[in-house]
Amino acid sequence: MTEKELEHEARLAAIEHVLGHTLARLHLLLGTPEEQLDAIEKQMEGASIAASFPTADPALAVKFAKQVQEDVQRLSAAARDIVAMRRSKLLS
């Protein structure tokens, strides 16, 4: 991996970290129930699948859309884990 690629990975990791915590805080502030978290995640997954990538190679576009979907799922899971951890601390 080149230095530039490592730079991009570090920036992306920082963005993902902040997004996960921001989503979690938003859900905590709003008191979002579990059922609504499920619905939000499904909606976000659907939006990520619908993302289009202009490319000459349709297989590559499908690959990128799948990557976006996996990344959205990972961010949602991280936010949900943070919410669960915080809620369990509040209840104990």
trRosetta pair geometry for C-beta under 8 A, 3 or more apart (Angstrom, degrees):
i j d omega theta_ij theta_ji phi_ij phi_ji
1 5 4.6 -125 -172 91 88 129
1 6 5.5 109 129 -57 118 85
1 9 7.5 -6 -176 -12 146 142
2 5 4.6 98 53 6 77 102
2 6 7.0 -138 96 -3 42 86
3 6 5.6 -54 -150 37 33 113
3 7 6.4 41 149 -24 64 103
4 7 5.4 -49 -151 31 34 117
4 8 6.6 33 151 -18 64 103
5 8 5.7 -52 -150 36 34 111
5 9 6.3 35 151 -19 65 105
6 9 5.6 -52 -145 37 33 113
6 10 6.3 35 154 -21 65 104
7 10 5.8 -56 -151 35 28 110
7 11 6.5 26 153 -16 64 107
8 11 5.7 -54 -147 38 32 111
8 12 6.2 32 154 -19 66 108
9 12 5.7 -55 -145 39 30 112
9 13 6.2 33 154 -22 64 105
10 13 5.7 -52 -146 34 30 112
10 14 6.5 31 154 -19 63 105
11 14 5.7 -55 -152 35 32 112
11 15 6.4 31 152 -18 65 105
12 15 5.7 -53 -147 36 33 112
12 16 6.3 33 154 -18 66 106
13 16 5.8 -54 -146 38 30 111
13 17 6.3 35 153 -23 64 106
14 17 5.7 -53 -148 33 30 114
14 18 6.4 25 156 -14 64 107
15 18 6.0 -59 -149 40 29 107
15 19 6.1 28 155 -19 66 110
16 19 5.7 -56 -143 39 29 111
16 20 6.2 32 159 -22 64 106
16 71 7.8 -105 -108 -168 121 98
16 74 7.6 -13 -159 111 130 112
16 75 6.1 -124 -151 -95 86 98
16 78 7.5 85 162 32 94 164
17 20 6.0 -56 -150 33 25 110
17 21 6.6 15 157 -8 61 109
18 21 6.0 -62 -149 43 30 106
18 22 6.0 32 154 -22 67 111
19 22 5.6 -55 -141 38 29 112
19 23 6.2 30 160 -18 65 105
19 75 5.7 -26 111 -150 120 127
19 79 7.9 -71 131 -64 70 114
20 23 6.0 -55 -149 36 26 109
20 24 6.4 25 153 -18 62 109
20 75 5.5 -138 -80 -153 84 70
20 78 3.8 -41 -138 112 136 124
20 79 4.9 -147 -157 -63 64 72
20 82 6.5 128 151 -13 94 138
21 24 5.6 -54 -146 38 33 114
21 25 6.2 33 156 -19 66 106
21 79 7.7 -149 -59 -107 15 76
21 82 6.4 -172 -109 -137 56 170
22 25 5.9 -54 -146 37 29 109
22 26 6.3 32 154 -21 63 107
23 26 5.7 -56 -149 35 30 113
23 27 6.4 28 155 -16 65 106
23 75 7.0 104 3 156 153 96
23 76 7.5 -100 145 -111 161 49
23 79 3.7 -42 95 -118 119 147
24 27 5.8 -57 -150 38 30 109
24 28 6.3 28 153 -18 65 108
24 78 7.8 -89 -47 124 118 71
24 79 4.4 -160 -58 -155 78 71
24 80 7.7 -139 -99 -44 90 16
24 82 3.6 -31 -117 91 159 126
24 83 4.9 -152 -144 -53 85 77
24 86 7.0 126 166 1 115 137
25 28 5.6 -55 -145 38 32 111
25 29 6.1 32 157 -19 67 106
26 29 5.9 -54 -144 37 28 109
26 30 6.2 12 160 -5 63 113
26 32 7.9 35 119 -19 74 130
27 30 6.1 -64 -141 48 26 102
27 32 4.1 -71 -151 31 81 127
27 37 6.5 45 -139 -94 139 106
27 79 6.7 113 1 160 135 110
27 83 5.0 -35 95 -99 133 136
28 31 7.4 26 -177 -72 30 41
28 32 7.9 -51 -47 22 22 89
28 83 6.0 -164 -61 -124 88 83
28 86 5.8 -31 -100 103 139 147
28 87 7.5 -154 -113 -61 95 84
32 36 5.0 -122 -170 87 88 123
32 37 5.6 107 133 -62 117 84
32 40 7.5 -11 -170 -14 143 144
32 83 7.7 -52 64 -143 105 150
33 36 5.0 91 60 10 76 103
33 37 7.2 -133 103 -8 39 87
34 37 5.5 -53 -150 32 35 114
34 38 6.6 38 152 -21 66 100
35 38 5.7 -49 -157 30 34 114
35 39 6.7 31 148 -16 64 104
36 39 5.5 -51 -148 38 39 112
36 40 6.2 43 152 -22 68 103
37 40 5.7 -52 -146 35 31 113
37 41 6.4 33 154 -20 64 105
37 80 6.1 113 173 -108 138 103
37 83 7.3 -162 -103 75 147 163
38 41 5.9 -58 -152 35 29 111
38 42 6.5 26 154 -17 65 106
39 42 5.8 -55 -148 36 32 110
39 43 6.3 32 154 -19 65 107
40 43 5.7 -57 -150 37 30 112
40 44 6.3 28 153 -18 66 106
40 76 7.8 175 109 -133 94 118
41 44 5.7 -55 -146 37 31 109
41 45 6.3 33 154 -20 65 105
41 73 7.6 69 -168 -119 106 63
41 76 4.7 108 -118 -174 100 150
41 80 7.7 -3 -70 -54 133 131
42 45 5.7 -52 -147 35 32 112
42 46 6.4 34 153 -20 64 105
43 46 5.7 -53 -151 35 31 113
43 47 6.5 30 152 -18 64 105
44 47 5.7 -54 -149 36 34 111
44 48 6.4 32 153 -20 66 105
44 72 5.2 -167 144 176 108 126
44 76 6.2 164 72 -70 147 130
45 48 5.7 -56 -148 36 32 109
45 49 6.4 33 153 -21 66 103
45 69 6.0 57 -151 -149 76 91
45 72 6.2 171 -92 102 54 129
45 73 6.5 46 -96 -72 104 90
45 76 8.0 -55 -53 -8 89 157
46 49 5.8 -52 -148 33 32 110
46 50 6.4 28 154 -17 64 108
47 50 5.7 -59 -150 38 32 111
47 51 7.2 56 147 -45 61 86
47 72 7.9 170 73 -129 91 164
48 51 5.6 -24 -161 -8 41 117
48 65 7.2 139 150 -170 70 70
48 68 4.6 -167 -168 127 101 100
48 69 4.4 150 115 -90 123 59
48 71 7.7 -172 -146 61 145 83
48 72 4.3 -135 -56 -4 153 151
49 65 6.2 65 -148 169 42 112
49 69 5.6 44 -71 -85 71 124
51 64 7.8 -106 110 122 114 94
51 65 5.5 173 73 -120 90 83
51 68 5.1 -33 48 89 151 167
52 61 6.9 -2 -163 -168 63 121
52 65 7.4 -4 -101 -81 32 117
53 60 7.4 -106 102 119 132 82
53 61 4.4 -174 65 -131 98 79
53 64 4.4 38 -29 78 162 147
53 65 6.6 -140 -5 -49 110 82
54 61 7.8 41 -78 -102 6 120
55 58 7.6 171 85 -73 95 26
55 60 5.0 -93 125 87 155 118
55 61 4.9 -172 42 -62 113 91
55 64 7.6 130 -11 2 142 140
57 60 3.9 64 92 6 112 113
57 61 6.9 174 95 -13 61 81
58 61 5.4 -52 -150 34 39 115
58 62 6.5 40 152 -19 69 101
59 62 5.7 -51 -151 35 34 112
59 63 6.5 38 148 -22 64 104
60 63 5.4 -49 -149 33 35 116
60 64 6.5 35 153 -18 65 103
61 64 5.8 -53 -149 36 32 110
61 65 6.4 32 152 -18 64 106
62 65 5.7 -54 -146 38 32 112
62 66 6.3 34 154 -20 65 106
63 66 5.8 -56 -150 36 29 112
63 67 6.5 31 151 -21 63 105
64 67 5.5 -52 -149 34 33 114
64 68 6.5 36 152 -20 65 102
65 68 5.7 -50 -150 33 33 113
65 69 6.5 36 150 -20 64 104
66 69 5.5 -52 -150 35 33 115
66 70 6.4 33 153 -18 66 105
67 70 5.8 -54 -148 37 32 110
67 71 6.3 31 154 -18 65 108
68 71 5.7 -58 -148 38 30 111
68 72 6.3 31 155 -20 66 106
69 72 5.9 -54 -147 35 29 110
69 73 6.4 29 153 -18 63 107
70 73 5.7 -55 -149 37 31 113
70 74 6.4 33 152 -21 65 105
71 74 5.6 -51 -147 34 33 113
71 75 6.4 32 154 -16 65 104
72 75 5.8 -55 -148 38 31 110
72 76 6.2 32 153 -19 65 108
73 76 5.7 -55 -145 38 30 112
73 77 6.2 31 155 -20 65 107
74 77 5.8 -54 -146 36 29 111
74 78 6.4 31 154 -20 63 105
75 78 5.7 -53 -148 34 31 112
75 79 6.4 30 155 -16 65 105
76 79 5.8 -56 -149 38 31 109
76 80 6.2 31 154 -19 66 108
77 80 5.6 -54 -144 38 31 112
77 81 6.3 35 154 -23 64 104
78 81 5.7 -52 -149 33 30 113
78 82 6.6 29 153 -18 63 105
79 82 5.8 -55 -152 36 33 111
79 83 6.3 34 151 -19 66 106
80 83 5.6 -53 -147 36 33 113
80 84 6.3 34 154 -19 66 106
81 84 5.8 -54 -146 37 30 111
81 85 6.3 30 155 -19 64 107
82 85 5.7 -55 -147 37 30 111
82 86 6.2 25 157 -15 65 109
83 86 6.0 -60 -146 40 27 107
83 87 6.1 25 158 -17 65 110
84 87 5.9 -56 -142 39 27 109
84 88 6.2 27 158 -20 63 107
85 88 5.9 -57 -148 34 27 109
85 89 6.6 25 153 -17 62 106
86 89 5.7 -56 -151 36 32 111
86 90 6.4 32 152 -20 65 106
87 90 5.6 -54 -148 35 34 113
87 91 6.3 25 156 -14 67 110
88 91 5.9 -60 -144 42 31 106
88 92 6.2 23 159 -17 66 113
89 92 6.1 -60 -138 38 28 104
